[in-house]
Amino acid sequence: MNNNSLYDKILGIICSVFDAYTAALFVRERRGDADSPFVLKSSFSLGDKIDREARLYDGQGLTGWIIRNRAPLLVQNFDQRRSALGYYQNQAEDNIKAFMGCAFPAGDGLICVDSKRQYSFAARDQKMLLLFADFLERLCDGANQEASQAEALRYYAALRLIYVLRREHSRWADFLHGFLDIVSKASYFEYCALFTRQPDGESFSTEGENYPLLIKNGNAKLYPLNRGMVGWVFRNSAPLFSGGDAGAPDTPLLGRLDETPPFMSLMTLPLIIQRKTRGVLCLASRQPVPVSQDVQDFARMASEHMALFLENLFVKCRLRDLHKSIAEPAQAESKA
């Protein structure tokens, strides 16, 4: 597989993940030269109006602002009269209503994502785009041998499947089982589980797992927040990675007295909702599994998606309870 084909596939997945119209990757024409323009390396678009000869310069339009500041930019309601994107032919960008972009950490690349719908992107999407940028920068740096290319495509194809899940499964249990199965298979970690904080705020339990290990006969035990790696992530709102090619002997997932087997490789990531860690996504394996930067990025993207799903669910439940609290007094009054 040549490099352009790989970039095209990844940008196609980015477009699908964000439900975007176009995703474009630009790189500096002369790497390391601050005065060098950015040229189109690869793109994926639902239309055919991308300017293949486009040059993006420091300070010109929205893309130029990102280049100059090396900072992400999110525009929910794009006004073409005040600025420009610079990578469409003729007047094609007049139909673009929302834009999101970010630079590579080192500044020699730029990812642009746009949509024909206003308010298509959110701040959480922008955080995920930064992870894509970090990955694509390392790919452009030359760490793109055939094995790493296949690994990258596996991760981002899995992300696409995760986004499809939300449309195909309305039941939480079905969505969660499918999500955990996809993440486990893509990462090669045999066990994948979601732990959730209890309403008391002092304990957590197993919400779901890709195969039965902690949930017995439909019952999940409660664990205090000071138990194992999972409890540490809940308390500190930070991810923990353990193991790798050599493995880490007997890493305690839920403390030394838990009923899990000795895991040699672990990844545990916080799910932050309403500025509080309300869940932890855990991937574990009894055999040593490489904990590469790519698999960490994939796990972070998957956990970000799960956090977004749960946040939307949380808001819906709050609205339903609010509607119920308003409706009940009104019904009582009408009966009176």
C-alpha positions as CSV (number, residue, x, y, z in Angstrom):
1,M,0.0,0.0,0.0
2,N,1.5,3.4,-1.0
3,N,1.5,6.3,1.4
4,N,-1.2,8.3,-0.4
5,S,-3.6,5.4,-0.3
6,L,-3.1,5.2,3.4
7,Y,-3.6,8.9,4.0
8,D,-6.7,8.8,1.7
9,K,-8.2,6.0,3.8
10,I,-7.5,7.7,7.1
11,L,-9.0,11.0,5.9
12,G,-12.0,9.1,4.7
13,I,-12.4,7.6,8.2
14,I,-12.0,11.1,9.7
15,C,-14.8,12.3,7.4
16,S,-17.0,9.5,8.6
17,V,-16.2,9.9,12.2
18,F,-17.1,13.6,12.2
19,D,-19.9,13.3,9.6
20,A,-17.9,15.9,7.6
21,Y,-18.1,17.1,4.0
22,T,-14.3,17.3,3.5
23,A,-11.2,16.3,5.4
24,A,-7.9,17.6,4.0
25,L,-4.3,17.1,5.0
26,F,-1.7,19.8,4.2
27,V,2.1,19.6,4.8
28,R,4.8,22.3,4.6
29,E,6.3,22.3,1.1
30,R,9.8,22.7,2.6
31,R,9.8,21.1,6.0
32,G,11.2,23.3,8.7
33,D,11.1,26.4,6.6
34,A,8.7,28.9,8.4
35,D,8.2,30.8,5.2
36,S,7.3,27.8,3.1
37,P,3.6,27.4,2.1
38,F,1.5,24.4,2.9
39,V,0.5,22.1,0.0
40,L,-2.2,19.5,-0.2
41,K,-0.9,16.0,0.6
42,S,-4.2,14.1,0.7
43,S,-8.0,14.7,0.9
44,F,-11.3,13.0,1.1
45,S,-14.5,14.9,0.1
46,L,-18.1,14.3,-0.8
47,G,-17.6,16.7,-3.6
48,D,-15.1,17.3,-6.4
49,K,-14.2,21.0,-5.9
50,I,-11.0,20.6,-3.8
51,D,-8.2,22.7,-5.3
52,R,-5.3,20.3,-5.7
53,E,-2.9,23.2,-6.3
54,A,-3.9,25.1,-3.2
55,R,-1.2,26.9,-1.2
56,L,-1.9,27.9,2.4
57,Y,0.1,30.7,3.9
58,D,0.7,32.0,7.4
59,G,-2.0,34.6,8.4
60,Q,-4.3,34.1,5.3
61,G,-7.8,33.1,6.3
62,L,-8.8,30.6,8.9
63,T,-6.2,28.1,7.8
64,G,-3.5,30.8,8.0
65,W,-4.6,31.6,11.5
66,I,-4.0,28.0,12.5
67,I,-0.6,28.0,10.8
68,R,0.5,31.2,12.5
69,N,-0.7,30.3,16.0
70,R,-0.2,26.5,15.9
71,A,-3.5,26.3,17.8
72,P,-6.7,24.4,17.0
73,L,-9.7,26.4,15.6
74,L,-13.4,25.6,15.7
75,V,-15.9,27.8,13.7
76,Q,-19.5,26.8,14.2
77,N,-21.0,29.3,11.8
78,F,-18.6,30.1,9.0
79,D,-19.0,33.6,7.4
80,Q,-17.4,33.6,4.0
81,R,-17.6,37.4,3.8
82,R,-15.2,37.8,6.7
83,S,-12.7,35.0,6.0
84,A,-11.8,32.1,3.7
85,L,-10.5,28.6,3.8
86,G,-8.4,28.6,0.7
87,Y,-8.6,25.0,-0.5
88,Y,-11.7,25.0,-2.7
89,Q,-12.1,25.9,-6.4
90,N,-14.0,29.0,-7.4
91,Q,-17.0,29.7,-5.2
92,A,-17.3,26.1,-3.9
93,E,-16.6,27.1,-0.3
94,D,-19.7,29.3,-0.2
95,N,-21.6,26.2,0.8
96,I,-19.4,25.5,3.8
97,K,-21.1,26.3,7.1
98,A,-18.8,24.9,9.8
99,F,-15.0,24.4,10.0
100,M,-12.5,22.7,12.3
101,G,-8.8,22.5,12.0
102,C,-5.6,21.9,13.9
103,A,-1.8,21.9,13.2
104,F,0.7,19.1,13.8
105,P,2.4,19.5,17.1
106,A,5.7,20.4,15.4
107,G,3.9,22.8,13.0
108,D,4.8,21.2,9.6
109,G,1.3,19.9,8.9
110,L,-2.4,20.9,9.1
111,I,-5.7,19.0,9.1
112,C,-8.8,20.7,7.9
113,V,-12.4,19.3,8.4
114,D,-15.5,21.1,7.2
115,S,-19.3,20.6,6.9
116,K,-22.2,22.0,5.0
117,R,-24.2,22.1,8.2
118,Q,-23.9,24.8,10.9
119,Y,-22.8,23.6,14.4
120,S,-21.6,20.3,13.1
121,F,-18.6,20.1,15.4
122,A,-18.1,20.4,19.1
123,A,-15.2,21.0,21.5
124,R,-15.0,17.3,22.1
125,D,-14.6,16.7,18.4
126,Q,-11.7,19.1,18.3
127,K,-9.9,17.2,21.0
128,M,-10.3,14.0,19.0
129,L,-9.0,15.8,15.9
130,L,-5.8,16.7,17.8
131,L,-5.2,13.0,18.4
132,F,-5.6,12.4,14.6
133,A,-3.1,15.2,14.0
134,D,-0.5,13.6,16.4
135,F,-0.9,10.3,14.7
136,L,-0.6,11.7,11.1
137,E,2.4,13.7,12.1
138,R,4.2,10.5,13.2
139,L,3.1,8.8,10.0
140,C,4.5,11.7,7.9
141,D,7.8,11.5,9.8
142,G,8.5,8.1,8.3
143,A,7.4,5.6,10.9
144,N,5.1,4.1,8.3
145,Q,6.3,0.7,7.4
146,E,3.8,-1.9,6.3
147,A,3.2,-3.3,9.7
148,S,2.5,0.1,11.3
149,Q,0.3,1.1,8.3
150,A,-1.9,-2.1,8.8
151,E,-2.1,-1.3,12.5
152,A,-3.2,2.3,11.8
153,L,-5.9,1.2,9.4
154,R,-7.1,-1.4,11.9
155,Y,-7.5,1.3,14.6
156,Y,-9.3,3.8,12.5
157,A,-11.6,1.3,10.8
158,A,-12.6,0.3,14.4
159,L,-13.4,3.9,15.2
160,R,-15.6,4.0,12.2
161,L,-17.5,0.9,13.4
162,I,-17.9,2.5,16.8
163,Y,-19.6,5.5,15.3
164,V,-21.9,3.3,13.3
165,L,-22.9,1.5,16.5
166,R,-24.6,4.6,17.8
167,R,-27.0,4.6,14.8
168,E,-27.6,0.8,14.8
169,H,-28.3,0.2,18.5
170,S,-30.7,2.2,20.5
171,R,-30.5,0.0,23.6
172,W,-27.6,0.8,25.9
173,A,-26.7,-2.8,26.7
174,D,-26.4,-3.7,23.0
175,F,-24.3,-0.6,22.2
176,L,-22.0,-1.2,25.2
177,H,-21.4,-4.9,24.3
178,G,-20.6,-4.0,20.7
179,F,-18.4,-1.2,21.7
180,L,-16.3,-3.3,24.1
181,D,-16.0,-6.1,21.6
182,I,-14.7,-3.8,18.8
183,V,-12.2,-2.1,21.1
184,S,-10.9,-5.4,22.4
185,K,-10.4,-6.9,18.9
186,A,-8.8,-3.8,17.4
187,S,-6.3,-3.4,20.2
188,Y,-5.6,-7.1,20.7
189,F,-6.3,-6.8,24.4
190,E,-8.4,-9.9,25.3
191,Y,-10.5,-8.2,28.0
192,C,-12.3,-4.9,27.8
193,A,-14.6,-3.5,30.5
194,L,-16.4,-0.3,31.5
195,F,-16.5,0.6,35.2
196,T,-18.9,3.3,36.4
197,R,-19.0,5.4,39.6
198,Q,-22.0,4.8,41.9
199,P,-24.3,7.6,42.9
200,D,-22.7,7.7,46.4
201,G,-19.5,8.9,44.7
202,E,-17.4,6.6,47.0
203,S,-17.6,3.3,45.0
204,F,-17.7,1.9,41.5
205,S,-18.9,-1.3,39.8
206,T,-18.5,-3.1,36.5
207,E,-21.1,-1.8,34.0
208,G,-20.1,-4.2,31.2
209,E,-17.4,-6.4,29.8
210,N,-16.7,-8.2,26.6
211,Y,-16.8,-11.6,28.3
212,P,-18.0,-12.6,31.8
213,L,-15.2,-12.1,34.4
214,L,-16.5,-9.8,37.2
215,I,-20.3,-9.8,36.5
216,K,-21.7,-13.0,38.0
217,N,-25.3,-14.1,37.2
218,G,-26.1,-10.5,36.2
219,N,-24.8,-9.1,39.5
220,A,-21.8,-6.6,39.7
221,K,-19.9,-6.2,42.9
222,L,-19.2,-2.7,44.4
223,Y,-15.6,-1.7,44.9
224,P,-14.3,1.3,47.0
225,L,-12.5,4.0,45.1
226,N,-9.2,3.0,46.7
227,R,-9.1,-0.3,44.9
228,G,-6.4,-1.0,42.3
229,M,-5.6,0.8,39.1
230,V,-9.3,1.4,38.3
231,G,-9.8,3.2,41.6
232,W,-6.6,5.3,41.0
233,V,-8.0,6.5,37.7
234,F,-11.3,7.4,39.3
235,R,-9.5,9.4,42.0
236,N,-7.0,11.1,39.8
237,S,-8.9,11.5,36.5
238,A,-5.8,10.5,34.5
239,P,-5.0,7.4,32.4
240,L,-2.6,4.6,33.4
241,F,-0.7,2.3,31.0
242,S,1.2,-0.7,32.2
243,G,3.1,-3.5,30.4
244,G,4.2,-3.8,26.8
245,D,6.3,-6.3,24.9
246,A,7.9,-7.5,28.1
247,G,4.8,-7.2,30.2
248,A,4.4,-6.2,33.8
249,P,3.9,-9.1,36.2
250,D,0.7,-9.3,38.1
251,T,-0.6,-5.8,37.6
252,P,-3.5,-5.3,40.1
253,L,-6.6,-4.2,38.2
254,L,-8.8,-4.0,41.3
255,G,-6.2,-4.5,44.0
256,R,-4.3,-7.4,45.2
257,L,-7.3,-9.2,46.6
258,D,-9.5,-9.0,43.4
259,E,-10.8,-12.0,41.5
260,T,-9.2,-11.2,38.2
261,P,-6.3,-13.2,36.7
262,P,-2.8,-11.6,36.7
263,F,-2.8,-9.2,33.8
264,M,0.6,-8.5,32.0
265,S,-0.7,-5.5,30.1
266,L,-3.2,-2.9,31.1
267,M,-4.7,0.4,29.8
268,T,-7.1,2.3,32.0
269,L,-8.7,5.6,30.8
270,P,-11.0,8.0,32.6
271,L,-14.4,9.0,31.1
272,I,-14.9,12.6,32.2
273,I,-18.5,13.8,32.1
274,Q,-19.6,17.2,33.5
275,R,-16.0,17.7,34.7
276,K,-16.0,14.6,36.8
277,T,-14.7,11.1,36.2
278,R,-17.8,9.0,36.1
279,G,-16.4,6.0,34.2
280,V,-13.2,4.1,33.4
281,L,-12.5,2.2,30.3
282,C,-10.2,-0.7,30.9
283,L,-8.3,-2.9,28.4
284,A,-6.3,-5.9,29.9
285,S,-4.4,-8.9,28.7
286,R,-2.9,-11.9,30.4
287,Q,-0.2,-12.0,27.7
288,P,2.2,-9.1,27.0
289,V,0.7,-6.7,24.4
290,P,2.6,-3.8,23.0
291,V,1.3,-0.6,24.6
292,S,2.4,1.7,21.6
293,Q,1.6,5.3,21.2
294,D,-0.8,4.3,18.4
295,V,-2.8,1.9,20.6
296,Q,-2.9,4.5,23.4
297,D,-4.2,7.1,20.9
298,F,-6.9,4.6,19.7
299,A,-7.9,3.9,23.3
300,R,-8.1,7.6,24.0
301,M,-10.3,8.2,21.0
302,A,-12.6,5.3,21.9
303,S,-12.9,6.5,25.5
304,E,-13.7,10.1,24.3
305,H,-16.5,8.7,22.1
306,M,-17.9,6.7,25.0
307,A,-17.7,9.7,27.3
308,L,-19.6,11.8,24.7
309,F,-22.3,9.0,24.4
310,L,-22.7,8.9,28.2
311,E,-22.8,12.7,28.4
312,N,-25.6,12.8,25.9
313,L,-27.4,10.0,27.8
314,F,-26.9,12.0,31.0
315,V,-28.4,15.1,29.5
316,K,-31.4,13.2,28.1
317,C,-32.1,11.7,31.5
318,R,-31.9,15.1,33.2
319,L,-34.3,16.6,30.7
320,R,-36.7,13.6,31.1
321,D,-36.7,14.0,34.9
322,L,-37.2,17.8,34.5
323,H,-40.1,17.3,32.2
324,K,-41.6,14.8,34.6
325,S,-41.2,17.1,37.6
326,I,-43.0,19.8,35.6
327,A,-45.7,17.6,34.2
328,E,-46.8,15.9,37.5
329,P,-47.9,19.1,39.3
330,A,-49.7,20.2,36.2
331,Q,-51.6,16.9,36.0
332,A,-52.4,17.1,39.7
333,E,-53.7,20.6,39.3
334,S,-55.9,19.7,36.3
335,K,-57.4,16.8,38.2
336,A,-58.2,19.1,41.2
